[in-house]
């Protein structure tokens, strides 16, 4: 008995390479994004509270003697978004100091101050930080996250000096000059612009890069050129990496020497004598880091920066001539949102 031959199966008219493509597209989610836009998107009366912790190691040479110093500065700041006219795409904030921490270990003094657990007797160097708690000022930022202007910082110095209750004289004048450095517009800009440059005015995808330039004056005068790139993102956040080159500013300006005795020297106000001539600081170095942005608001939820600086401070004395001081500073800065982005 002859069995019927099985009919041959019809050959697929879809090439195998297209089958692979179809499988890939079937597995990919339909809502997957390739490009995103990073921008600040805040609402009036919104409040965001952040912790900023700076850890700094300083090596300073004075008169041929190496003076090492370790410092930790912690600040908890609350940003209140104001319903106030700003530059296009920008915002006004009321910034309030909620908590301050200052710790210093050096050959001159060991200081540990925490505004939540203050000691009965506060070291003179830490009194400026103690006076910051519950003080506020106002800052305007543009669509790029850069500080446009700061208001109210001038009154902080006098308010804190009054709270310190120092007698008139060199000690009070030294405290005043130290506070003017700590709370100068340039110093506040360096603190508040941790997120500046992270908002390119175009759509970006993973691997996209862009550049930003910042310039600061004062004792820490420097020009910072930064390259950002998008390392990854999901529905909730975007992760950025950065790498910076730090150089002296194109037009450095001499600044007055702070009238601080060696016992109250800090990494941002080195040991000098009250009659020292103006200083010409020059800084160079590198900076690397990671910034994570909340995609719903564009606000940085986490920042980790590492900075290495070499500095030369020149003193131009009209009679004694030129003298220099060498400094080396290694810093880490971390910022984290602790409330307001739920």
C-alpha positions, 0 to 999 in steps of 0.5 A: 500500500502506497502511503501519500507523501506529506506535503512540504511546509510552505517556506516563510516569506519573512527573512530570518533577519527581519524575524530578529528585528520583529522580536526586538521591537516586540520586546521593547516597551512602546513608551521608551524614550530616546531623548529627554529635556532637562529643565527646572519646573517648580511651583510657587510655595514649593519648599525643598530642603537640602543638606550640603556637606563639604569636607576639606583638607588643606596643606598651607606653607607659612614661613617655611612651616607646613600647616595642615588642617582638616575641616568639615562644614555642614549646612541644611538649607531650605529653598522656598519658591517665591511667586515673584517676577524673575528672568524668563524661565527663572525663579526667586527663592528665599533661602533659610539656614536651618542647621549648621555644623563646623568642625576643624582639626589643626595645629592651632585649634580643634573645634567641633560645633553643631547648632543642634547640640551647641556647647555652652561655650562656642569657639570664636571661629564657630560663632559665625556659623552659630549665628547663621541658623534661622537667617535668610536671604534671597536668590534669583536663578535663571533657566540654566540654574545660574545665580542671577543675583543675591539679596539680603546677604549684606544684612547677615554680617551685621546680624551675626556680629550683633549675636556674637556680642564681641567688644569693639576692637581687632577681634570684632574687626577680624570676625567681621572680615571673616564673615564678609568672606564667608557670606560674600556674594561670590562665596554664596554663588559657589555654594548655590550654583552646585547645579549650574550648567546641568540644563542644556537648551536642547534634547539630549540622549545617553552619551550626549555631552555639553560644556559650561563655564563659571567664574568666581571672584574673592579669595577662591577666585577661579575659572571653571570649565566643565564638561557634562554628559548624560550617563543614563535616565529612567522615568524618575531621574537622570544621572549626569557625570562631570569633569572640570578644569580649574584655572586662575581667572582671566583678570584676577583682582587683588583682595584685602587680606583678612585681619585674622590671627593664626589661631582663627585661620581657616581654609578660606581665610589663611593665617595673616597679620592684620597689616598684611598687604592685598593678596593675589590668589591663583588657583588651579586644579580639577573637579569630577562628580556625579549629579542626579536630577529629579525629572519631574522638577529638574532639581538635583536630588544628589550631588557628589563632587571631588575637587583638588586645588593648588594655590599660590597666594602672592603678597605685594608689599610696597616696601618688603617686596613680593612674598608668596604662600603655597596652599593645597586643598582637597575637597569633597562636596555632597548634597542631598535633598532631605525634604520637599520632593515626595 
